[in-house]
Amino acid sequence: MSNGAPEPDALERVYNAAAVGRFHEYLAAAHPNAADERDVEHVRWLTDVLTAGGPPPTDALVAERVARRRASRAALDVYVSAADACGLLDRNMVERLRSTEERNYRSARAECVACWLLAGRLGYPVAPVVGGGRDRKQLEFSATTPHGQLVVEVKASRVDIPKGGSWSGDDFRALEKDMRDASGQFGKGTRNLLVLVPQLRTPVYSDREQLEKLIGDRVLFVPVATERGVEVPPPHAGFVPRGRFVRFGKTDNTTGTRLPAHTRVSAVMSIETGLVGDARGVLYVDHRVVVVHNPNAEQPVDPATFGSYPQLVRVSDTDMAWTDRTEGDADADD
């Protein structure tokens, strides 16, 4: 700049004075109702995060609230900077990051998070892709790894706890829908990675089974003797592959055999974020990551691609297992 002032960083360029000013105008005019309550909450939160500066407040409760906002701002800064460095911060993404519609912002942030993890954490070159999907559908970006190039699509489902507070089950159906949608977007002949950055009632990191259900279910096998005098093994845990990833689709006209229905999605990665405190009590955004590999993928991904992150991988023709768990602790908490 001609006056010698430093160039604004990526976050400052996205959320310049005009953009933040529009947020304030929106909040001043907003009248929350059933249709836009989530959007108003989003704009209020984002405005608080972007303007959380100055000396720490003396009131302990207020100071904690400000610390949470500053940690969130620091994380957002990292995500947006990663997208900018990789050439993903185009006009469309900037508009969605500035959007007063929560779903638009959430989708853009999710893409930035995925970019940061693959480029920043795993160290892979990330770049935009032109098309890259089935019927020339536009996918998010590509990542070049030592084990081959990945084409990446990002989904950001959100499932809120009902206002009454009563609910049961998990959010597997939302994850399954994301996988099904991505399966219709990915092209053939490429290693396709679906990245989920979900906000669920039950986090994936505390209940991996809801992501595991894409492949199958953990069950208890109870052998039964069909003849007298025949010794049977004791009951034991096992895995039944009956999820959407392993369902059959078309029939091969040459051999007459049924073919797997979903082969384009090579793997599914879940990234969930949350504020935690270190030993000194300093807040920062933590990332919980798990990966599920599709045993029927047309183009499999080498598990080494994802380093030490927990992964569900094929261990036999009929069984899958987590890389960070040993037999007997499949239900252990993360």
C-alpha angles and dihedrals in degrees: 000000000000095000092057095249116141118263112259114256124239095272092049091050093051095044101036124159092275093052093048089045090057089053090055091049091049092052092047091054099036122112106187117228137159092282102049106022092107090050093051090048090050095051092046091050094046092048091051091049095048094048098043098122139120131064119331113270118248094227108090096218093047090045091054091049091051091047090055091050093049092049089050091049092050090052093047089050090055094047095048092044090053091051090048093049090051095049096250098115095096128151093273094053093046090052091051093047088053094044121124087213108093095212092056092050092045093054093049093046090050091055090050091049092051091048092049094050096048096040102029104032101030096029100229123149108251124197139165119268126216107225102319095165141089113297089006093297113170114246126192107253147307130251122204112215133174086252097053140291121301125209108210133208120181128208127185110193120181126200116179128206107253115260089244089059095229121118140126139204129032138283098254092126092061091050091046091052090052090052092047092050092048091049087060092049103046121089127226126260097036134095101251122200121192111203117199120198097179135175104208139168089241113032117233091230091062095040110030090167091082089061092038089060088075084076104027147290137288109238140174114243114210109190115214126202112237093188133040116259094021112128115224128197120251121265112285140179120258146162127249114200102217104123127119092267091064100038118120124246130168126015120242106244091209101049101019091229123137114250127215112265101216113045102134097076105078097184142346121225122194119203118186125179131205140161116256135167127237127221090281093050094252111148122229137160113263124201124218111197132183130167131207118198121212107234090203097047116145087215110027122204120230108244088225086072090076098045116208097345112125110266135185105223137172113265098171140357090278107024139071126192139185115250093223096049134072129208110291100028100073091122096046118125118252 
